[in-house]
């Protein structure tokens, strides 16, 4: 019989995309207020891999990531997804923009060996967590490089995203050794 042990804390990461810079700025402030300082913020990448979101979000979307310096328990992911769903609704109601969904927020976390995202949608490769929230391992760290799976969203396969997650992994490892 195996014995259980408490897993290491993980690095909280929030993906945000919108066509409105003000929405991404609002997200940064909203997230810092809840989760503390940002350890690593990505550039605002052009989001061109799919047109799936254009009907609700418009065109010209940009995606950015925020990695937080305060490590978290992995079990907090469910609450993070519920909170970001509420934040999306709050922003859509208060921003007064034409789009029905002017902001999309996807929380996740990173460890030495994986990056995963929370979602409300079930699929064969997703694991149910709690309260209607599932987890998907989006990338794995294998052979000294982040590797996608067959189901990984195309933008997460981009080299600039991979470089960002590599930098996050380096920061995460440093934060863990500092305690």
C-alpha positions as CSV (number, residue, x, y, z in Angstrom):
1,X,0.0,0.0,0.0
2,X,1.3,3.4,-0.9
3,X,1.4,6.2,1.6
4,X,0.1,9.7,1.0
5,X,2.0,12.9,1.3
6,X,1.1,16.5,0.9
7,X,1.9,17.7,-2.6
8,X,4.2,20.7,-3.3
9,X,2.5,24.0,-3.8
10,X,2.0,25.1,-7.4
11,X,2.3,28.4,-9.3
12,X,-1.0,30.0,-10.1
13,X,-1.3,31.3,-13.7
14,X,-4.1,33.3,-15.2
15,X,-4.6,33.5,-18.9
16,X,-6.7,36.5,-20.1
17,X,-7.8,37.5,-23.5
18,X,-9.8,40.3,-25.0
19,X,-9.6,42.8,-27.8
20,X,-9.7,45.6,-25.2
21,X,-6.4,46.6,-23.5
22,X,-8.5,48.1,-20.7
23,X,-10.0,44.7,-20.0
24,X,-6.5,43.2,-19.7
25,X,-5.4,46.0,-17.4
26,X,-8.6,45.5,-15.3
27,X,-7.7,41.8,-15.0
28,X,-4.2,42.5,-13.8
29,X,-5.5,44.8,-11.0
30,X,-8.3,42.4,-10.1
31,X,-5.9,39.4,-9.9
32,X,-3.3,41.2,-7.9
33,X,-5.9,42.3,-5.4
34,X,-6.9,38.6,-4.8
35,X,-3.7,36.7,-5.4
36,X,-0.8,39.1,-4.6
37,X,2.2,40.1,-6.7
38,X,2.8,39.0,-10.2
39,X,6.1,37.1,-10.6
40,X,6.0,37.1,-14.4
41,X,3.7,38.8,-16.9
42,X,3.8,37.8,-20.5
43,X,3.6,40.2,-23.5
44,X,0.2,40.7,-25.0
45,X,0.2,38.0,-27.7
46,X,-1.9,38.3,-30.9
47,X,-4.5,35.6,-30.6
48,X,-4.9,34.3,-34.2
49,X,-5.2,30.5,-33.9
50,X,-9.0,30.3,-34.0
51,X,-12.0,32.4,-34.9
52,X,-14.1,30.5,-32.4
53,X,-14.5,33.5,-30.0
54,X,-15.1,36.2,-32.6
55,X,-18.9,36.0,-32.4
56,X,-18.9,36.8,-28.7
57,X,-15.7,38.7,-28.2
58,X,-15.0,40.4,-31.5
59,X,-11.8,40.3,-33.6
60,X,-8.3,41.5,-32.9
61,X,-8.0,39.5,-29.7
62,X,-4.9,39.6,-27.5
63,X,-3.9,37.0,-24.9
64,X,-1.7,37.6,-21.9
65,X,-0.6,35.5,-18.9
66,X,0.0,36.4,-15.3
67,X,2.1,34.1,-13.1
68,X,1.9,34.8,-9.3
69,X,4.7,34.8,-6.8
70,X,2.6,33.4,-4.0
71,X,2.4,29.7,-4.5
72,X,-0.9,28.0,-3.9
73,X,-2.4,24.6,-3.0
74,X,-3.5,22.8,-6.1
75,X,-6.9,22.4,-4.6
76,X,-7.6,26.1,-4.9
77,X,-8.0,25.8,-8.6
78,X,-11.8,25.1,-8.3
79,X,-12.3,28.3,-6.4
80,X,-10.1,30.2,-8.9
81,X,-12.3,29.1,-11.8
82,X,-15.5,30.0,-10.0
83,X,-14.1,33.4,-9.1
84,X,-12.8,34.1,-12.7
85,X,-16.2,33.1,-14.1
86,X,-17.8,35.7,-11.7
87,X,-15.2,38.3,-12.7
88,X,-15.9,37.8,-16.4
89,X,-19.6,38.4,-15.8
90,X,-18.9,41.4,-13.6
91,X,-16.7,43.0,-16.2
92,X,-19.2,42.3,-19.1
93,X,-22.0,43.9,-17.0
94,X,-20.0,47.0,-15.9
95,X,-17.7,47.7,-18.9
96,X,-20.6,48.8,-21.2
97,X,-19.0,47.3,-24.3
98,X,-20.8,45.9,-27.3
99,X,-19.5,42.3,-27.0
100,X,-21.5,39.8,-24.9
101,X,-18.1,38.5,-23.6
102,X,-15.5,41.2,-23.7
103,X,-13.1,39.2,-21.5
104,X,-12.1,35.6,-21.2
105,X,-10.3,34.4,-18.1
106,X,-8.7,30.9,-17.7
107,X,-7.0,30.1,-14.5
108,X,-4.5,27.2,-14.2
109,X,-1.3,26.2,-12.5
110,X,2.2,25.1,-13.3
111,X,4.4,22.5,-11.6
112,X,7.8,21.1,-12.5
113,X,6.2,18.6,-14.9
114,X,2.8,20.0,-16.0
115,X,0.8,23.1,-16.8
116,X,-3.0,22.7,-16.5
117,X,-6.1,24.8,-17.0
118,X,-9.5,24.7,-15.3
119,X,-12.6,24.5,-17.5
120,X,-16.3,24.1,-17.1
121,X,-16.5,21.7,-20.1
122,X,-16.2,18.0,-19.7
123,X,-14.3,15.9,-22.3
124,X,-12.6,12.5,-22.4
125,X,-9.2,14.0,-21.4
126,X,-10.5,16.1,-18.6
127,X,-10.8,15.2,-14.9
128,X,-13.7,16.3,-12.8
129,X,-12.6,18.3,-9.7
130,X,-15.6,19.7,-7.9
131,X,-18.5,22.2,-8.3
132,X,-18.7,21.7,-12.1
133,X,-15.0,22.4,-12.7
134,X,-12.7,20.1,-14.6
135,X,-8.9,20.1,-15.1
136,X,-7.0,19.6,-18.3
137,X,-3.3,19.0,-18.4
138,X,-2.5,21.3,-21.3
139,X,1.3,20.9,-21.5
140,X,3.8,18.5,-20.0
141,X,7.5,19.1,-19.3
142,X,9.3,16.2,-21.0
143,X,12.8,15.9,-22.4
144,X,13.7,19.3,-21.0
145,X,10.9,21.1,-23.0
146,X,7.2,21.8,-22.7
147,X,5.3,19.4,-24.9
148,X,1.7,19.6,-26.1
149,X,-0.8,16.8,-26.1
150,X,-3.1,15.9,-29.0
151,X,-5.8,18.0,-27.3
152,X,-3.7,21.0,-26.5
153,X,-5.2,24.2,-27.8
154,X,-3.1,25.4,-30.9
155,X,-2.0,28.7,-29.3
156,X,-0.4,26.8,-26.4
157,X,1.8,25.1,-28.9
158,X,3.3,28.4,-30.1
159,X,7.0,28.9,-29.4
160,X,6.5,32.3,-27.7
161,X,4.0,30.7,-25.3
162,X,6.4,27.8,-24.7
163,X,9.2,30.3,-23.9
164,X,6.9,32.1,-21.4
165,X,6.0,28.8,-19.6
166,X,9.7,27.9,-19.5
167,X,10.5,31.2,-17.8
168,X,7.6,30.5,-15.4
169,X,9.0,27.1,-14.6
170,X,12.4,28.7,-13.8
171,X,10.7,31.2,-11.5
172,X,8.6,28.5,-9.9
173,X,11.6,26.4,-9.1
174,X,13.3,29.4,-7.5
175,X,10.3,30.2,-5.4
176,X,10.0,26.7,-4.2
177,X,13.7,26.6,-3.1
178,X,13.2,29.9,-1.3
179,X,10.4,28.4,0.7
